[in-house]
Amino acid sequence: MTTVSHTLSSNHFIDLENRYGAHNYHPLPVVLERGEGVYLWDVQGKKYLDFLSAYSAVNQGHCHPHIIGALVNQAQKLTLTSRAFYNDQLGSFEKTLTQYFGYHKLLPMNTGVEAVETAIKLCRKWAYQVKGTPAHEAKIIVFEGNFHGRTMLAVSLSTDPSSYGGFGPYLPGFIKLPYNDINALKMAFEADQNIVGILVEPIQGEAGVVVPADAFLLEARRLCSEHQALFIADEVQTGLGRTGKRLACDHLSIRPDILVLGKALSGGVMPISAVLADDEIMLCIHPGEHGSTFGGNPLASRVAIAAIQVLEDEGLAKNAEEQGQLLRKRLEDLQKKYPLIKLVRGRGLLNAIVIDTSEESEKAWNLCIEMAQHGVLAKPTHGNIIRLAPPLCIRPDQIEEACQAIELAIQSSE
């Protein structure tokens, strides 16, 4: 039976969004209708390999039956109570995640940027209550090229004019340092005793999958411990199996003081995020000082438990490590054949190809258009970089299928 959307052109849906929606995104001209596993279908029925995974939110694959089953089952019973009352799902969610990652407490939120805001508030509260930092003097280090979201806090941390331009005045209390620069980090700690934490992406995803030297993250962890500052890891994109481990920090056996999670915490089914920390930090927040009407709702709690179960039961972190190695090898083979690809980098199934040295170049955008024509969906970031991050359930034959399509796209664009 033909669905209604199949009788309408892609332009119909694109025109609707352009006419009635804010113009705050620039999507590829593909209108998607259905997803299953690593595949997506558009309204004309064309099939694609998804190599973006909704910015790593769909690690478990589209519409995973176990996650959807949990969603439907819980949605038929209870979806929202607010935190004015207890519900019968939140405690199990909190227990599952704290035991999974080894923390005392969890604070549930909805989006990744809300979780980042929560982590910053926690760090500041801890600084004043536990460390003894003078009131309003706490400073937190962030890094150039970061992307922590789109709220006023997040854009105040950004060094990307397209993120922060035109939204000032900005939130104070942050020190911006070069990413992957150990000496700059050491000098900052030596110069300011009111540094109470660092907020870092173990791999900068939006910046173009920038993987720092191991020594940088290890030294950052050491300096935090030495100077009684909190190591806050934003693993919204890198966590939950994406890089081949439960967390990107696990590659170096680094334990963040505050862990920020989101995206794949629901398998892409609904907005769910979480902040994890031990009692000394988490219990600095008291009733009435922070929260969310939807954070920790029973529907989200049940879905998150199912999402974690899928990651474990299907060994998706291990598969990400194995398939990531295969993908990078195939991409490096293409790099040797085609000068269009300047660089291949990544870890696990969070990878990128650099197409040009200029962020103003349209080569990456044009290549993504060609890739879509050949059945692979991806999106440029920073103009000249294409992030390649398929669902973690991808198989070797699907990696090969995608790489053949990418090669055809390169040939078509030359």
C-alpha positions as CSV (number, residue, x, y, z in Angstrom):
1,M,0.0,0.0,0.0
2,T,1.4,3.4,-1.0
3,T,1.7,5.9,1.8
4,V,0.4,9.4,1.4
5,S,3.9,10.9,1.5
6,H,4.9,8.8,-1.6
7,T,2.3,10.7,-3.6
8,L,4.0,14.0,-2.7
9,S,7.4,15.2,-3.9
10,S,10.4,15.9,-1.7
11,N,10.0,19.6,-2.8
12,H,6.6,19.7,-1.1
13,F,8.1,18.8,2.3
14,I,11.1,21.1,1.8
15,D,8.8,24.0,0.9
16,L,6.7,23.4,4.0
17,E,9.7,23.6,6.2
18,N,11.1,26.7,4.4
19,R,7.7,28.4,4.6
20,Y,6.7,27.7,8.2
21,G,10.0,26.8,10.0
22,A,12.8,29.0,11.2
23,H,15.7,29.0,8.8
24,N,18.3,27.8,11.4
25,Y,19.5,24.7,9.6
26,H,20.8,24.0,6.1
27,P,19.9,20.3,5.5
28,L,20.8,18.2,2.5
29,P,17.8,18.1,0.1
30,V,16.7,14.6,1.2
31,V,13.3,14.1,2.8
32,L,13.4,11.0,5.0
33,E,10.4,8.9,5.9
34,R,11.5,5.6,7.4
35,G,14.5,4.0,9.1
36,E,15.6,0.5,10.1
37,G,19.1,-0.5,11.4
38,V,21.7,1.3,9.3
39,Y,19.3,2.2,6.5
40,L,17.0,5.2,5.8
41,W,14.4,5.6,3.1
42,D,13.2,8.9,1.6
43,V,9.6,9.8,0.6
44,Q,10.2,8.5,-2.9
45,G,11.3,5.1,-1.5
46,K,15.1,5.6,-2.2
47,K,17.3,3.6,0.2
48,Y,20.4,5.1,1.9
49,L,23.1,4.0,4.3
50,D,23.0,6.4,7.2
51,F,26.5,7.7,7.9
52,L,25.6,10.4,10.3
53,S,23.4,8.5,12.8
54,A,21.6,11.8,13.8
55,Y,25.0,13.1,15.0
56,S,25.6,9.8,16.9
57,A,22.2,9.6,18.6
58,V,21.3,6.5,16.7
59,N,24.1,4.2,17.8
60,Q,21.8,1.2,18.2
61,G,20.4,1.6,14.7
62,H,17.1,3.2,13.6
63,C,13.9,2.0,15.3
64,H,15.6,-0.8,17.2
65,P,12.7,-3.2,18.1
66,H,13.8,-3.7,21.7
67,I,13.9,0.1,22.3
68,I,10.7,0.7,20.4
69,G,9.0,-2.1,22.4
70,A,10.0,-0.5,25.6
71,L,8.8,2.9,24.4
72,V,5.4,1.6,23.3
73,N,4.9,-0.5,26.4
74,Q,5.7,2.3,28.8
75,A,3.8,4.9,26.7
76,Q,0.6,2.9,27.2
77,K,1.0,3.1,31.0
78,L,2.6,6.3,32.1
79,T,4.7,9.0,30.4
80,L,5.1,12.0,32.7
81,T,4.6,12.8,36.4
82,S,7.1,15.6,36.8
83,R,9.5,15.3,39.7
84,A,6.8,16.4,42.1
85,F,6.2,12.7,42.7
86,Y,8.2,9.5,42.5
87,N,7.7,7.1,39.5
88,D,8.4,3.4,39.2
89,Q,11.0,3.7,36.4
90,L,13.4,6.4,37.4
91,G,15.2,4.6,40.2
92,S,15.9,1.6,37.9
93,F,17.3,4.0,35.2
94,E,19.5,5.7,37.8
95,K,20.7,2.3,39.2
96,T,21.4,0.9,35.7
97,L,23.5,3.9,34.6
98,T,25.4,4.5,37.8
99,Q,26.4,0.9,38.0
100,Y,27.2,0.7,34.3
101,F,29.6,3.7,34.5
102,G,30.7,3.4,38.2
103,Y,29.3,6.6,39.8
104,H,27.3,7.2,43.0
105,K,24.6,9.4,41.5
106,L,22.8,10.4,38.3
107,L,20.9,13.6,37.5
108,P,18.5,13.1,34.6
109,M,17.9,15.8,32.0
110,N,16.6,15.8,28.4
111,T,19.0,17.3,25.9
112,G,22.8,17.2,25.7
113,V,23.2,20.9,26.2
114,E,20.9,20.8,29.3
115,A,23.3,18.2,30.7
116,V,26.3,20.4,30.0
117,E,24.5,23.3,31.8
118,T,23.9,20.9,34.7
119,A,27.6,19.9,34.8
120,I,28.7,23.5,34.9
121,K,26.3,24.4,37.7
122,L,27.4,21.3,39.6
123,C,31.1,22.3,39.2
124,R,30.5,25.8,40.4
125,K,28.4,24.7,43.4
126,W,31.0,22.2,44.4
127,A,33.7,24.9,44.1
128,Y,32.0,27.2,46.5
129,Q,30.7,24.5,49.0
130,V,33.6,22.0,49.0
131,K,36.7,23.6,47.6
132,G,36.1,26.9,49.2
133,T,36.5,29.1,46.1
134,P,35.5,32.8,46.8
135,A,31.9,33.6,45.8
136,H,31.5,34.3,42.1
137,E,35.2,33.7,41.4
138,A,35.1,30.2,40.0
139,K,36.6,29.7,36.6
140,I,36.3,26.7,34.2
141,I,38.6,26.0,31.3
142,V,37.1,25.2,27.9
143,F,38.8,24.6,24.6
144,E,38.9,26.3,21.2
145,G,36.9,24.4,18.6
146,N,34.5,23.1,21.2
147,F,30.8,22.4,20.6
148,H,28.7,22.0,23.7
149,G,25.3,23.0,22.3
150,R,23.3,26.2,21.4
151,T,22.1,27.7,24.7
152,M,23.5,31.0,25.9
153,L,25.9,29.1,28.1
154,A,27.1,26.9,25.3
155,V,27.6,29.8,22.8
156,S,29.5,31.7,25.5
157,L,32.0,28.9,25.6
158,S,32.3,28.7,21.8
159,T,35.1,30.1,19.6
160,D,33.1,29.7,16.4
161,P,31.6,33.0,15.3
162,S,28.7,31.2,13.6
163,S,27.7,29.9,17.0
164,Y,28.2,33.0,19.2
165,G,28.1,35.9,16.8
166,G,25.3,38.3,17.5
167,F,24.2,36.8,20.8
168,G,26.2,38.7,23.4
169,P,26.7,39.6,26.2
170,Y,28.2,36.3,27.1
171,L,28.3,34.3,30.3
172,P,31.6,35.0,32.2
173,G,33.8,32.7,34.2
174,F,35.5,30.7,31.5
175,I,39.0,30.5,30.2
176,K,39.4,29.4,26.5
177,L,42.6,27.5,25.7
178,P,43.9,25.8,22.5
179,Y,42.8,22.2,22.2
180,N,45.5,19.6,22.5
181,D,48.0,22.2,24.0
182,I,49.5,20.8,27.2
183,N,51.7,23.8,27.9
184,A,48.8,26.2,27.7
185,L,46.9,24.1,30.2
186,K,49.8,24.0,32.6
187,M,50.3,27.7,32.4
188,A,46.6,28.4,33.0
189,F,46.5,26.3,36.2
190,E,49.7,28.0,37.5
191,A,48.4,31.5,36.8
192,D,44.9,31.2,38.4
193,Q,44.1,29.4,41.7
194,N,40.4,29.9,41.1
195,I,40.2,27.3,38.2
196,V,37.8,24.8,39.5
197,G,37.3,22.5,36.5
198,I,37.8,21.8,32.8
199,L,35.1,21.0,30.3
200,V,36.4,18.9,27.5
201,E,35.3,16.7,24.6
202,P,37.7,13.7,24.5
203,I,37.3,13.9,20.7
204,Q,35.9,17.1,19.2
205,G,33.1,15.9,17.0
206,E,31.6,19.1,15.5
207,A,35.0,20.5,15.0
208,G,35.6,17.7,12.5
209,V,36.5,14.6,14.6
210,V,39.7,16.1,16.1
211,V,41.5,13.4,18.1
212,P,43.9,14.9,20.6
213,A,47.2,13.3,21.7
214,D,46.7,10.8,24.5
215,A,49.2,12.9,26.6
216,F,46.9,15.9,26.4
217,L,44.0,14.2,28.1
218,L,46.1,12.3,30.5
219,E,47.9,15.5,31.6
220,A,44.5,17.3,31.8
221,R,43.3,14.6,34.2
222,R,46.5,14.8,36.3
223,L,46.4,18.6,36.5
224,C,42.8,18.5,37.7
225,S,43.7,16.1,40.4
226,E,46.8,18.1,41.4
227,H,44.9,21.5,41.6
228,Q,41.7,20.2,43.1
229,A,39.7,20.9,39.9
230,L,37.0,18.8,38.3
231,F,37.5,16.9,35.0
232,I,34.2,17.3,33.2
233,A,33.9,15.0,30.1
234,D,31.3,16.0,27.5
235,E,30.7,12.5,26.0
236,V,27.3,13.4,24.5
237,Q,28.6,12.5,21.1
238,T,31.6,10.3,21.9
239,G,30.0,8.1,24.6
240,L,27.9,5.0,24.6
241,G,30.1,2.9,22.3
242,R,30.7,5.4,19.5
243,T,34.5,5.3,19.7
244,G,34.9,1.6,20.4
245,K,34.6,1.8,24.2
246,R,31.8,2.6,26.5
247,L,33.3,6.1,26.7
248,A,36.1,7.8,24.7
249,C,37.8,8.4,28.1
250,D,38.0,4.6,28.6
251,H,40.7,4.4,25.9
252,L,43.0,6.1,28.4
253,S,41.4,4.7,31.6
254,I,40.5,8.3,32.5
255,R,37.6,8.6,35.0
256,P,35.9,12.0,34.7
257,D,34.7,13.6,37.9
258,I,31.6,14.6,36.1
259,L,30.3,12.7,33.1
260,V,27.9,14.2,30.6
261,L,25.8,11.9,28.4
262,G,23.0,12.3,25.9
263,K,22.1,11.4,22.3
264,A,22.4,7.6,22.1
265,L,21.1,7.3,25.6
266,S,17.7,6.8,24.0
267,G,18.9,5.2,20.8
268,G,17.6,8.2,19.0
269,V,14.0,7.6,20.1
270,M,13.5,10.7,22.3
271,P,15.6,13.4,24.1
272,I,17.3,11.9,27.2
273,S,20.5,13.1,28.8
274,A,22.2,12.5,32.1
275,V,25.0,13.8,34.4
276,L,26.9,11.4,36.6
277,A,29.1,12.2,39.6
278,D,30.0,10.9,43.0
279,D,28.2,12.0,46.2
280,E,30.8,14.7,47.1
281,I,29.9,16.6,43.9
282,M,26.3,15.6,43.2
283,L,24.9,16.2,46.7
284,C,26.0,19.9,46.5
285,I,22.7,20.4,44.6
286,H,19.7,20.6,46.9
287,P,16.0,20.4,46.3
288,G,14.7,23.4,44.3
289,E,18.2,24.4,43.0
290,H,18.1,22.5,39.7
291,G,15.8,20.2,37.7
292,S,13.5,19.7,34.7
293,T,9.8,18.9,34.3
294,F,10.6,16.2,31.8
295,G,13.9,15.1,33.2
296,G,13.7,11.5,34.6
297,N,10.2,10.9,33.3
298,P,9.1,7.3,33.3
299,L,9.0,7.0,29.5
300,A,12.5,8.3,29.1
301,S,13.8,6.1,32.0
302,R,12.4,2.9,30.5
303,V,13.7,3.8,27.0
304,A,17.2,4.5,28.4
305,I,17.4,1.2,30.2
306,A,16.5,-0.6,26.9
307,A,19.1,1.5,25.0
308,I,21.8,0.5,27.4
309,Q,20.7,-3.2,27.2
310,V,21.0,-3.1,23.4
311,L,24.5,-1.7,23.6
312,E,25.6,-4.5,25.9
313,D,23.7,-7.4,24.5
314,E,24.8,-6.7,20.9
315,G,28.4,-5.8,21.7
316,L,28.1,-2.6,19.8
317,A,31.2,-0.9,21.3
318,K,33.4,-3.9,20.2
319,N,31.7,-3.8,16.8
320,A,32.4,-0.1,16.5
321,E,36.1,-0.7,17.2
322,E,36.3,-3.4,14.6
323,Q,34.3,-1.8,11.9
324,G,36.0,1.6,12.5
325,Q,39.3,0.1,11.7
326,L,37.9,-1.4,8.5
327,L,36.3,1.9,7.5
328,R,39.5,3.9,8.1
329,K,41.5,1.4,6.1
330,R,39.1,1.7,3.2
331,L,39.0,5.5,3.4
332,E,42.8,5.6,3.5
333,D,42.9,3.5,0.3
334,L,40.6,6.0,-1.3
335,Q,42.9,8.8,-0.1
336,K,45.8,7.3,-1.9
337,K,43.8,7.1,-5.1
338,Y,42.0,10.5,-5.0
339,P,43.7,13.8,-4.2
340,L,40.3,15.2,-3.2
341,I,40.7,13.4,0.2
342,K,43.4,15.3,2.1
343,L,43.2,13.5,5.5
344,V,41.4,10.6,7.2
345,R,41.0,10.6,11.0
346,G,38.9,9.1,13.8
347,R,38.4,6.5,16.4
348,G,35.9,3.7,16.4
349,L,33.0,4.7,14.3
350,L,33.5,8.4,14.7
351,N,35.5,9.3,11.7
352,A,36.0,12.1,9.2
353,I,37.6,12.9,5.9
354,V,39.0,16.4,5.2
355,I,38.3,17.4,1.7
356,D,40.0,20.8,1.4
357,T,42.1,23.1,3.6
358,S,39.6,26.0,3.3
359,E,36.4,26.1,5.4
360,E,34.9,28.3,2.7
361,S,35.2,25.5,0.1
362,E,32.0,23.9,-1.2
363,K,33.8,20.7,-2.2
364,A,32.6,18.8,0.9
365,W,29.0,19.9,0.4
366,N,29.1,18.9,-3.2
367,L,30.6,15.5,-2.4
368,C,27.8,14.9,0.1
369,I,25.2,15.7,-2.5
370,E,26.9,13.1,-4.8
371,M,27.2,10.6,-2.0
372,A,23.4,10.9,-1.4
373,Q,22.9,10.2,-5.1
374,H,24.8,7.0,-4.6
375,G,23.0,6.0,-1.5
376,V,25.1,7.3,1.4
377,L,24.0,10.1,3.7
378,A,26.5,12.3,5.5
379,K,26.9,16.0,6.2
380,P,29.8,18.5,6.1
381,T,31.0,20.2,9.2
382,H,33.1,23.4,9.2
383,G,32.7,23.5,5.4
384,N,35.5,21.2,4.4
385,I,35.1,18.1,6.6
386,I,32.7,15.2,6.2
387,R,31.9,13.3,9.4
388,L,31.3,9.6,8.8
389,A,29.5,8.0,11.8
390,P,27.2,5.1,10.9
391,P,25.1,3.2,13.5
392,L,27.3,0.9,15.5
393,C,25.4,-2.2,14.3
394,I,26.9,-1.8,10.8
395,R,28.4,-4.9,9.2
396,P,31.6,-5.3,7.0
397,D,29.6,-5.7,3.8
398,Q,27.7,-2.5,4.6
399,I,31.1,-0.7,5.2
400,E,32.2,-2.0,1.8
401,E,28.9,-0.9,0.2
402,A,29.3,2.6,1.6
403,C,33.0,2.9,0.5
404,Q,32.1,1.9,-3.0
405,A,29.4,4.5,-3.1
406,I,31.8,7.1,-1.7
407,E,34.3,6.2,-4.5
408,L,31.6,6.6,-7.1
409,A,30.6,9.9,-5.7
410,I,34.3,11.1,-5.8
411,Q,34.5,10.0,-9.4
412,S,31.3,11.8,-10.3
413,S,32.5,15.0,-8.6
414,E,35.8,15.2,-10.4
